[in-house]
Amino acid sequence: MRRGVPDIVESILDELQMRAGDLTAAEAAQLARCSATRFRHIFTLSAGMNFRTARQRARLEYGRELLIQTRMTVPEISAKLRYSERTKFEKAFKRLYGLTPTQYRKQFAVGTKE
């Protein structure tokens, strides 16, 4: 269990990771058996970030895994993660990891050239 995070928020964070961020706040609230407003409040206080940020991080983590483990191109990964534009994915990725997706792949992937 993450330190200081209630079980329900912990399970929602795990669900976000399993679904690569493909979970809406309304679906998460249903899983938590509370209203969307109450869920967002509990989640933000417990997780230290709002649900939207957690969802984006889960999506980018999945994108990071795809960069390392597959030969998918950056545009293909961006589309798979449902970013409307490749540049939006690249900017979000760089904000979180400090490198563009292409730089990250070159630095950390083995044998998966784009």
PAFIRO-621080 format. One record per atom (N, C-alpha, C, O, CB): atom name; x, y, z. Coordinates in steps of 0.05 Angstrom, whole numbers, plus 32768, in hexadecimal, padded with zeros to 4 digits. Glycine has a CB too. Layout:
N
CA	X	Y	Z
...
***
This chain:
114
N	8011	7FE8	8000
CA	8000	8000	8000
C	8012	8019	8000
O	8026	801A	800E
CB	7FED	8000	8018
N	800A	802C	7FF0
CA	8018	8046	7FF0
C	8014	8053	800A
O	7FFE	8052	8015
CB	8010	8058	7FD8
N	8027	8060	8014
CA	8026	806C	802F
C	8010	8082	8031
O	8010	8095	8021
CB	8041	8079	8035
N	7FFE	807E	8043
CA	7FE9	8092	8048
C	7FD3	8092	8034
O	7FC2	80A4	8035
CB	7FF5	80AC	804A
N	7FD1	807E	8023
CA	7FBC	807E	800E
C	7FA7	8069	8016
O	7FAE	8051	801A
CB	7FC8	8078	7FF2
N	7F8E	8071	8019
CA	7F79	805E	8020
C	7F77	8047	800B
O	7F7E	804B	7FF4
CB	7F5E	806C	8022
N	7F6C	8031	8013
CA	7F6A	8019	8002
C	7F5C	801F	7FE8
O	7F64	8016	7FD3
CB	7F5C	8003	8011
N	7F46	802E	7FE9
CA	7F36	8033	7FD1
C	7F46	8044	7FBD
O	7F45	803F	7FA5
CB	7F1C	8041	7FD7
N	7F55	8057	7FC6
CA	7F65	8068	7FB4
C	7F7C	8057	7FA9
O	7F83	8059	7F92
CB	7F70	8081	7FC3
N	7F87	8046	7FBA
CA	7F9C	8034	7FB2
C	7F92	8022	7F9B
O	7FA0	801D	7F87
CB	7FA6	8022	7FCA
N	7F7A	8017	7F9E
CA	7F6F	8005	7F8A
C	7F69	8014	7F70
O	7F6C	8009	7F5A
CB	7F56	7FF7	7F94
N	7F61	802D	7F72
CA	7F5C	803E	7F5A
C	7F76	8044	7F4C
O	7F77	8042	7F33
CB	7F4D	8058	7F62
N	7F8B	804A	7F5B
CA	7FA5	804E	7F4E
C	7FAF	8035	7F40
O	7FBA	8037	7F2A
CB	7FBA	8057	7F64
N	7FAB	801E	7F4C
CA	7FB2	8005	7F40
C	7FA2	8000	7F26
O	7FAC	7FF7	7F12
CB	7FAE	7FED	7F53
N	7F88	8006	7F28
CA	7F76	8003	7F11
C	7F7F	8015	7EFA
O	7F7E	800D	7EE3
CB	7F59	8008	7F19
N	7F86	802D	7F01
CA	7F91	8040	7EEC
C	7FA9	8034	7EDE
O	7FAB	8035	7EC6
CB	7F98	805B	7EF9
N	7FBB	8028	7EED
CA	7FD3	801C	7EE1
C	7FCB	8004	7ED0
O	7FD6	8002	7EB9
CB	7FE7	8014	7EF7
N	7FBA	7FF3	7EDA
CA	7FB1	7FDC	7ECA
C	7FA4	7FE4	7EB0
O	7FA7	7FD6	7E9C
CB	7F9F	7FCA	7EDB
N	7F94	7FF9	7EB1
CA	7F86	8002	7E99
C	7F95	8017	7E89
O	7F8A	8023	7E76
CB	7F6B	800D	7EA1
N	7FAD	801C	7E90
CA	7FBE	8030	7E82
C	7FB0	804B	7E81
O	7FB0	8059	7E6C
CB	7FC5	8027	7E65
N	7FA3	8052	7E97
CA	7F96	806C	7E99
C	7F7B	806D	7E8D
O	7F6E	8083	7E8C
CB	7FA7	8081	7E8C
N	7F71	8057	7E83
CA	7F57	8056	7E75
C	7F41	8051	7E8A
O	7F34	803C	7E8A
CB	7F56	8041	7E5F
N	7F3D	8065	7E9B
CA	7F28	8064	7EB0
C	7F1F	8080	7EB5
O	7F2F	8092	7EBA
CB	7F34	8056	7ECA
N	7F05	8084	7EB3
CA	7EFB	80A0	7EB8
C	7EF7	80A4	7ED5
O	7EF6	8091	7EE5
CB	7EE1	80A4	7EA8
N	7EF4	80BD	7EDD
CA	7EEF	80C4	7EF9
C	7ED4	80B9	7F01
O	7ED1	80B0	7F18
CB	7EEF	80E2	7EFD
N	7EC0	80B9	7EF0
CA	7EA6	80AE	7EF6
C	7EA8	8090	7EFB
O	7E9C	8085	7F0E
CB	7E92	80B3	7EDF
N	7EB7	8081	7EEB
CA	7EBB	8064	7EEF
C	7ECA	805F	7F09
O	7EC3	804D	7F18
CB	7ECB	8058	7ED7
N	7EDE	806F	7F0F
CA	7EED	806C	7F28
C	7EDB	8072	7F40
O	7EDD	8064	7F54
CB	7F05	807F	7F28
N	7EC9	8085	7F3D
CA	7EB7	808C	7F53
C	7EA4	8074	7F58
O	7E9D	806E	7F6F
CB	7EA7	80A5	7F4D
N	7E9B	8067	7F42
CA	7E8A	8050	7F45
C	7E99	803A	7F54
O	7E8E	802D	7F65
CB	7E80	8046	7F2A
N	7EB2	8035	7F4C
CA	7EC2	8021	7F59
C	7EC6	8027	7F77
O	7EC6	8015	7F88
CB	7EDD	801E	7F4C
N	7EC8	8041	7F7D
CA	7ECC	8049	7F99
C	7EB1	804B	7FA8
O	7EB0	804F	7FC0
CB	7ED9	8065	7F99
N	7E9B	8047	7F99
CA	7E80	8048	7FA5
C	7E7A	8063	7FB3
O	7E71	8064	7FC9
CB	7E7D	8032	7FB9
N	7E80	8078	7FA4
CA	7E7A	8093	7FAF
C	7E75	80A6	7F97
O	7E79	809E	7F80
CB	7E91	809E	7FC1
N	7E6C	80BD	7F9D
CA	7E66	80D1	7F88
C	7E81	80D9	7F7B
O	7E96	80D7	7F86
CB	7E57	80E9	7F93
N	7E7E	80E4	7F63
CA	7E96	80ED	7F54
C	7EA4	8104	7F63
O	7EBC	8105	7F65
CB	7E8F	80F6	7F38
N	7E94	8116	7F6F
CA	7E9F	812C	7F7E
C	7EAE	8122	7F96
O	7EC5	812B	7F9C
CB	7E89	8140	7F86
N	7EA2	8110	7FA5
CA	7EAE	8105	7FBD
C	7EC8	80F6	7FB6
O	7EDC	80F8	7FC3
CB	7E9B	80F3	7FCD
N	7EC6	80E6	7FA0
CA	7EDD	80D7	7F98
C	7EF4	80E9	7F91
O	7F0B	80E4	7F9A
CB	7ED5	80C6	7F7F
N	7EEF	80FE	7F81
CA	7F05	8110	7F7A
C	7F12	811C	7F92
O	7F2B	811F	7F93
CB	7EFB	8126	7F67
N	7F02	8124	7FA6
CA	7F0C	812F	7FBE
C	7F1E	811C	7FCD
O	7F35	8122	7FD5
CB	7EF5	8139	7FD0
N	7F14	8104	7FD2
CA	7F23	80EF	7FE0
C	7F3C	80E8	7FD1
O	7F52	80E5	7FDD
CB	7F11	80D5	7FE4
N	7F3A	80E5	7FB7
CA	7F51	80DD	7FA6
C	7F67	80F2	7FA8
O	7F7E	80EB	7FAC
CB	7F48	80D9	7F89
N	7F60	810B	7FA5
CA	7F74	8121	7FA5
C	7F82	8123	7FC0
O	7F9A	8126	7FC1
CB	7F67	813B	7F9E
N	7F72	8121	7FD5
CA	7F7E	8122	7FF0
C	7F90	810A	7FF6
O	7FA6	810D	8001
CB	7F68	8124	8006
N	7F88	80F3	7FED
CA	7F97	80DB	7FF3
C	7FAF	80D6	7FE1
O	7FC4	80CE	7FEA
CB	7F85	80C3	7FF2
N	7FAB	80DB	7FC7
CA	7FC0	80D5	7FB4
C	7FD4	80EB	7FB0
O	7FE9	80E7	7FA5
CB	7FB3	80CE	7F99
N	7FCD	8103	7FB9
CA	7FDF	811A	7FB6
C	7FDF	8126	7F9A
O	7FF0	8136	7F93
CB	7FFA	8112	7FBD
N	7FCC	811E	7F8A
CA	7FC9	8128	7F6E
C	7FAB	8124	7F67
O	7F9E	8113	7F72
CB	7FDC	811A	7F5A
N	7FA2	8134	7F54
CA	7F86	8130	7F4C
C	7F84	8117	7F39
O	7F98	810D	7F30
CB	7F7B	8149	7F3D
N	7F6C	810E	7F35
CA	7F67	80F6	7F25
C	7F72	80FA	7F08
O	7F7D	80E7	7EFD
CB	7F4A	80EF	7F25
N	7F6E	8111	7EFD
CA	7F77	8116	7EE1
C	7F95	8112	7EDF
O	7F9E	8106	7ECC
CB	7F6F	8132	7ED9
N	7FA4	811C	7EF2
CA	7FC1	8119	7EF2
C	7FC9	80FC	7EF4
O	7FDA	80F2	7EE6
CB	7FCE	812A	7F08
N	7FBC	80EE	7F06
CA	7FC1	80D1	7F0A
C	7FBB	80C1	7EF0
O	7FCA	80AF	7EE9
CB	7FB1	80C6	7F22
N	7FA5	80C9	7EE4
CA	7F9E	80BB	7ECB
C	7FB2	80C0	7EB5
O	7FBA	80AE	7EA7
CB	7F82	80C5	7EC2
N	7FBB	80D9	7EB3
CA	7FCF	80E0	7E9E
C	7FEA	80D1	7EA4
O	7FF7	80C7	7E92
CB	7FD3	80FE	7E9D
N	7FF1	80D0	7EBD
CA	800A	80C2	7EC4
C	8009	80A4	7EBD
O	801C	8099	7EB3
CB	8010	80C5	7EE2
N	7FF2	8098	7EC1
CA	7FEE	807C	7EBB
C	7FF0	8078	7E9C
O	7FFC	8065	7E93
CB	7FD3	8071	7EC5
N	7FE4	808A	7E8D
CA	7FE6	8089	7E70
C	8003	808C	7E67
O	800C	807D	7E56
CB	7FD4	809E	7E63
N	8011	809F	7E72
CA	802D	80A4	7E6A
C	803F	808D	7E72
O	8052	8086	7E64
CB	8037	80BE	7E76
N	8039	8081	7E89
CA	8049	8069	7E92
C	8045	8052	7E7D
O	8059	8045	7E77
CB	8040	8060	7EAE
N	802D	804F	7E74
CA	8028	803A	7E60
C	8037	8041	7E46
O	8043	8030	7E39
CB	800A	8037	7E5A
N	8037	805B	7E3F
CA	8045	8064	7E27
C	8063	805F	7E2A
O	8071	8057	7E17
CB	8040	8081	7E22
N	806D	8064	7E42
CA	808A	805F	7E48
C	8090	8041	7E44
O	80A5	803A	7E38
CB	8091	8068	7E65
N	807F	8030	7E4E
CA	8083	8013	7E4A
C	8083	800B	7E2D
O	8093	7FFB	7E24
CB	806E	8003	7E59
N	8070	8017	7E1E
CA	806F	8011	7E01
C	8088	801A	7DF3
O	8092	800D	7DE0
CB	8056	801E	7DF4
N	8093	8031	7DFB
CA	80AC	803B	7DEE
C	80C3	8028	7DF3
O	80D3	8023	7DE1
CB	80B3	8057	7DFA
N	80C4	801D	7E0B
CA	80DA	800B	7E12
C	80D7	7FEF	7E07
O	80EA	7FE2	7DFE
CB	80DD	800A	7E30
N	80BE	7FE5	7E07
CA	80B9	7FC9	7E01
C	80B0	7FC2	7DE5
O	80AF	7FAB	7DDE
CB	80A6	7FBF	7E14
N	80A9	7FD7	7DD5
CA	809E	7FD1	7DBB
C	80AD	7FE1	7DA6
O	80BE	7FF2	7DAC
CB	8080	7FD7	7DB9
N	80A6	7FDC	7D8D
CA	80B1	7FEB	7D77
C	809D	7FFF	7D6C
O	80A0	800A	7D56
CB	80BA	7FD8	7D60
N	8087	8003	7D7B
CA	8073	8016	7D72
C	8080	8032	7D70
O	8091	8039	7D7F
CB	805B	8017	7D87
N	8077	8041	7D5C
CA	8081	805C	7D58
C	8074	806E	7D6D
O	8060	8068	7D79
CB	807C	8066	7D3B
N	8080	8085	7D70
CA	8075	8099	7D83
C	8059	80A1	7D7B
O	8047	80A3	7D8C
CB	8087	80B2	7D84
N	8054	80A6	7D61
CA	8038	80AC	7D59
C	8025	8095	7D5F
O	800E	809A	7D66
CB	8037	80B3	7D3B
N	802D	807D	7D5B
CA	801C	8066	7D61
C	8016	8064	7D7F
O	7FFF	805F	7D87
CB	8029	804C	7D58
N	802A	8069	7D90
CA	8026	8069	7DAD
C	8014	8080	7DB5
O	8002	807C	7DC5
CB	8041	806B	7DBC
N	8018	8097	7DA9
CA	8008	80AE	7DAF
C	7FEA	80A8	7DA9
O	7FD9	80AF	7DB8
CB	8011	80C6	7D9F
N	7FE5	809C	7D92
CA	7FCA	8095	7D8A
C	7FBE	8080	7D9C
O	7FA7	8081	7DA4
CB	7FCA	808B	7D6C
N	7FCE	806C	7DA3
CA	7FC5	8057	7DB5
C	7FBD	8062	7DD0
O	7FAA	8059	7DDD
CB	7FDB	8041	7DB9
N	7FCB	8077	7DD9
CA	7FC4	8083	7DF3
C	7FAE	8098	7DF0
O	7FA7	80A6	7E03
CB	7FDD	8090	7DFF
N	7FA4	809B	7DD8
CA	7F8E	80AD	7DD1
C	7F94	80CB	7DD5
O	7F83	80DB	7DDD
CB	7F76	80A7	7DE2
N	7FAD	80D2	7DCF
CA	7FB4	80EE	7DCE
C	7FAB	80F9	7DB3
O	7FAF	80EB	7D9E
CB	7FD3	80F3	7DD2
N	7F9E	8110	7DB2
CA	7F94	811A	7D99
C	7FAA	8123	7D86
O	7FA7	8123	7D6D
CB	7F82	8132	7D9E
N	7FC1	8129	7D91
CA	7FD8	8131	7D81
C	7FF2	8125	7D8D
O	7FF5	8123	7DA6
CB	7FDA	8150	7D7F
N	8004	811E	7D7C
CA	801E	8113	7D85
C	802C	8127	7D97
O	8038	811F	7DAB
CB	802F	810C	7D6D
N	802B	8140	7D90
CA	8039	8154	7DA0
C	802F	8156	7DBC
O	803E	815C	7DCF
CB	8038	816F	7D92
N	8015	8152	7DC0
CA	800A	8152	7DDC
C	8016	813B	7DEC
O	801D	813F	7E03
CB	7FEB	8150	7DDB
N	8018	8124	7DE0
CA	8025	810D	7DED
C	8042	8113	7DF4
O	804B	810F	7E0A
CB	8023	80F4	7DDC
N	8050	811E	7DE0
CA	806C	8124	7DE4
C	8071	8138	7DFA
O	8083	8135	7E0B
CB	8079	812E	7DCA
N	8061	814D	7DFB
CA	8064	8162	7E10
C	805D	8156	7E2C
O	806B	815C	7E3F
CB	8051	817A	7E0A
N	8048	8147	7E2E
CA	8040	813B	7E48
C	8056	8127	7E51
O	805D	8127	7E68
CB	8025	812D	7E45
N	8060	8118	7E3E
CA	8075	8104	7E45
C	808E	8113	7E4F
O	809A	810B	7E63
CB	807C	80F3	7E2C
N	8096	8128	7E41
CA	80AE	8136	7E48
C	80AB	8144	7E64
O	80BE	8145	7E73
CB	80B5	814B	7E33
N	8093	814E	7E69
CA	808D	815A	7E83
C	8091	8146	7E9A
O	809C	814D	7EAF
CB	8071	8166	7E84
N	8088	812D	7E95
CA	808A	8119	7EAA
C	80A6	810C	7EAC
O	80B0	8108	7EC2
CB	8075	8103	7EA5
N	80B2	8106	7E95
CA	80CB	80F7	7E95
C	80E4	8107	7E8F
O	80FA	80FD	7E92
CB	80C9	80E1	7E82
N	80E1	8120	7E86
CA	80F8	8131	7E81
C	8105	812C	7E66
O	8119	8139	7E60
CB	810C	812D	7E96
N	80FA	811A	7E57
CA	8105	8113	7E3C
C	80ED	8110	7E29
O	80D7	810A	7E31
CB	8116	80F9	7E3C
N	80F2	8115	7E0F
CA	80DD	8110	7DFC
C	80DA	80F1	7DF9
O	80ED	80E3	7E01
CB	80E3	811D	7DE0
N	80C4	80E7	7DEE
CA	80C2	80CA	7DEB
C	80D9	80BE	7DDB
O	80E3	80A9	7DE1
CB	80A8	80C4	7DDE
N	80E1	80CC	7DC6
CA	80F7	80C2	7DB5
C	8111	80C1	7DC5
O	8120	80AE	7DC3
CB	80FA	80D4	7D9C
N	8117	80D6	7DD4
CA	812F	80D6	7DE4
C	812E	80C0	7DF9
O	8142	80B3	7DFE
CB	8132	80F2	7DF2
N	8117	80BC	7E05
CA	8113	80A8	7E1A
C	8119	808C	7E0E
O	8127	807C	7E1A
CB	80F7	80A9	7E26
N	810D	8087	7DF7
CA	8111	806D	7DE9
C	812F	8069	7DE3
O	813A	8053	7DE8
CB	8101	806B	7DCF
N	813C	807D	7DD9
CA	8159	807A	7DD2
C	816A	8074	7DEB
O	817D	8065	7DEA
CB	8163	8093	7DC4
N	8162	8081	7E01
CA	8171	807D	7E1A
C	816C	8063	7E28
O	817E	8057	7E33
CB	816C	8094	7E2D
N	8153	805A	7E28
CA	814B	8043	7E39
C	8143	8029	7E2A
O	8144	8014	7E36
CB	8135	804B	7E4A
N	813C	802B	7E11
CA	8133	8012	7E03
C	814B	8004	7DF7
O	815F	8011	7DEF
CB	811E	8019	7DED
N	8148	7FEA	7DF5
CA	815D	7FDA	7DE9
C	8152	7FCD	7DD0
O	813F	7FBD	7DD2
CB	8169	7FC4	7DFD
N	815D	7FD3	7DB9
CA	8156	7FC6	7DA0
C	813A	7FCD	7D96
O	812D	7FBC	7D88
CB	8157	7FA9	7DA4
N	8130	7FE4	7D9D
CA	8115	7FEC	7D93
C	8116	8007	7D85
O	8109	801A	7D8D
CB	8100	7FED	7DAA
N	8126	8009	7D71
CA	812A	8023	7D63
C	8110	802A	7D54
O	8102	8018	7D49
CB	8141	8021	7D4F
N	810B	8044	7D53
CA	80F3	804E	7D46
C	80F7	8051	7D29
O	80E5	8059	7D1A
CB	80EA	8069	7D52
***
